[in-house]
């Protein structure tokens, strides 16, 4: 999808179409989750610190993310893909590989199927998709990236190598900033130059990556599309504006993350068998801890309780915390998950309350109803005398 989070927000805010727009939290050390193409023209990019993005494009409209809504649209998107073929491999909430070889008799050529996907996404979801068509996953991914936004690019199998050899080295998977520097130090700047460099030399320069990029430079990518029906995990994390040792603050943030994760789980129709936390300290060292629960959960309160236990079990922390995260792992369909019969009414009360919070959030926006501990404090009222 093209700027997926932005596109979903614009469905309900058509007045923002065509304007610089950023999805992210406009405070602390948060990062850009998505940016409209108008904002990208100013240099704004995903994963950029929000502070830097606002400096580059101060006129941008900032929208706080609504992950539950994005997952709802994602489910509709994946349903469109799965109506085309049973071989769908999701990469993220807004992107997937499709093997359409078995759908050609029913739906036409790969190019016709690509056009059909784009028409249906626009008509049924109101957003745009860029589609790359090729004989392998890697080349299809390149094609979809290079035809954005709202484009379609077909690279016939017999033209794959010729096309790849027109691209810069960075187009290949595995060629990031560090690898690019090493290659450029040897005068290698293009995919064609990589292809013409002996494998032994590339291996000496780049280690195991050398052989990998050499194969890709010749369009060799035999990996099949592997159908995946369930996300590996769903979670959220937050970087604090200032490193903290405050247990109250850490617990409150875990509660916020649990509610964010829980709403995304329920929107996607999943329950989790494992709850995990992540801590990053002020020296950037990172630890994770997890616990498998007896019965799958999708309740924020139950996940929060498990996360607090994991945090307490860490004992004394060696230094201040920079980032905290919570993840729901080992997911399964909520429709198939076992239901725990409990005499503890508070558990069912929380599930009912969170279902109501989902409904309110869907209609009026996220965080309209939250636990009291997460309320933002109002400024003190000023009075005369």
Protein Blocks (a to p, Z undefined) as FASTA:
>chain_A
ZZkllmmmmmmmmmlgopacdeddfehjbdcfbdcfklmmnopaehiafklmmmmmmmbc
cddddfklmmmmmmmmmmmmmmmpmcdcdfblkbccddfklmmmmnopfklmmmmmmmmm
mmmnopacdddddfbfklmmmmmmmmcghiaddddfklmmmmmmmpcfklpghiafklmm
mmmmnopabfklmmmpcfklmmmmnommlmmmmmmmnopafbccdddfbdfbdcdddddf
bdcfbfklmmmmmmmmmmmmmmmmmmnopacfbdcdddddfkopacddddddfbdcfbfk
lmmmmmmmmmmmnmpafbdcfbdcdddehiadfklpccdddfblklmmmmmmmmmmmmmm
mmnoghkbccfklpccddddddeZZ
